[in-house]
Amino acid sequence: MRIGQGAVPSVDVTDRITRDVGWVADRWLRELRAGRAFGGSVQQIAAAGNAPHTQLINPVGSLITVILYRVYATLSASGLTRLSHYNTALTTNSAIVRNLASGGAAPTGQIRSQDNVAILGSIFFALVNQANALIDFNIKWITELDAGEGVNLTNDAAASTVTTSWFWIEV
């Protein structure tokens, strides 16, 4: 028997039927190895009086579903950092995205950015950040985006810089 490969011993589940559950790998690793895991980064420098926004969006007309796995960010100013659903594509397409399986197909999901005077979107998660500290929302599998749906990361500190790295799968 190879360590870390092959079958896992049979287990007794709640209905008391014994089953062979096979090799149980982390979902992220399975999706990455199947060529369905993607990542990318963007930096947005906000103008005076504006808040920086970055976004992962599944474009209108897409035939896939984007599932946001993880997001990391660094902001140049302290403030309230938000994740919000926002289904309008931001103005600038970052184009710094790639399949994490080297040589794999390009993603459908897009990373976009823009400045805006108002904070855009319907907030679903927020935390207070310190300037220049890494923000890890410390949750996996954050949200699911169908065609035409997106999620923004923004900070209420006007004229700050936000650098965001997004990781997602497409199914």
N, C-alpha and C positions, 0 to 999 in steps of 0.2 A: 504494500500500500504506500502510495506517495503522500508525503505530508503536504497538506494544503490543497490537495487535488482529490478527485474521485468522490465516492459516495460518503455521506455522513451516516453514522449508524441510525437504525430505525428509532423513531421517537413515539411516545405515547401522547396523543393530543387529547383535548378536552372531551371528545366524544368517545374516548377509550378505544379507538381503532388504531392499530399500529401501522405506520406508513414509513416508507423510505423517502426522506425529504431531499435526498441528493445533495449536491454541492450548493451551499447557500452563500453566494457572493454579494458583496455590497452593491446596491443598485447603481451607484455612480460608476464604479469600476466596470460593471457589465455594459452600461451605456457607452462609456468611453471606448471600450474594446470593440463595440459594435459600430463605432464611427458616428454616434448620435450625441456626443458631448461636445460643447462649444464654449469658447471663452473670448473675451475681448476687454479692452480698456479704452477709456476716454478721459480727457482732462478738459474742463470748462472753466475759463477765467471770466468771472462776471464783471460787467461794467459797473461804475458807481450807481448806487440806487437799485441794482438788480440782484436777484438771487440766481445762483447757478443751478441748472437742472441737467441731469443725465438720465437716460432712459433705455430700457430694453423693451423693444416692441416687436410683436408678431404682425407683419404687414397685412393690410387689407387684401383679401383674395388668397391668402396663404392656405395651403391644404394640410398643414401640420399644426400640432399643438406645441407651444413652447412652455416648458416647465422650468421656472427659475430655481436653480439648486442653491446658489450662494451668491452673496454680493459683499464686496469689501470696498471701503472708501477712506480717503484722507482729505480733510478740509483744512484750508489755511486759517480759518477763524473758528472760534468756539461758537456754539449755538445749538439749536434744535435740528437734528437731522431726521428727515422723514422718508419713509417709503409710502408711495401713494399710487393707486390705480389711476391711469390717465390714458385715454384711448385715442388721442390725437398725436400723430407723429411730430416730434420736435423738429426744428428746422434743419439742423446739420446732421448728416449721416456720417458717423465716425469712420466706418469702413475698416477699423482695426479689429477685425473679428476672424476667428479661425476654428477649424475643426481640431480638437485636441488629439485626435488620432492623426499623427503626421501623415500628410498626403491624402487625407479624407476629403469628402465633398464639402463645399462651402455651405455655411448656415443660411437658413431662411431668416431667422431672427436678426434684428438690426440694433446697433447701439447708436443712439442719437443724443444730441445736446443742444442747449440754447440758454440764453439769459431771459429772465422775465421779471417784471416789477412785482407781480403777484406770485404766490406759491400755487402751482398748478396741481390738480388731482385731488382724489379722495383718500385721505390719509388712512393707513391701516397699521402702521408701526412707526414709532418714534423713539429717539433717545437723545440725550444731551451729550455732545462730544466736546472734547478739548481740542484746541488748535494743534494741527499737525500730528495728531494721534491716529493710529489705525482704528477704523471702525469695522468691527465684525459683529453683525447682528446676531451671531451665534445661534442661528436656526438654519436648518436645511430644508429643502423643498418648500420654498417660500410662497410661491403662487403659480397658478396655471393660466396661460394666456392663449385664448383662441384667436383666430384671424381678426385683425383690427384692434387688438387689445395690447395695452402696455403698462409698464410700471416705472415710475420716476423715483430717483433719489435726489433730494434737494436739501438745502440748509437755509435757515432764515437769516443768516449773517450776510447782509448785502455786500457786494463787491469782494467776495471771497473766491477762492479757487477750489474746485472739487475735482479729485481724481478718483475714478470708480473702475473697479474690475468686476465684470459680470461673468457668471458661469451657469450654463443651462443645458438642457437636453431638448431634443426635438423628436416627437413621436407622432 
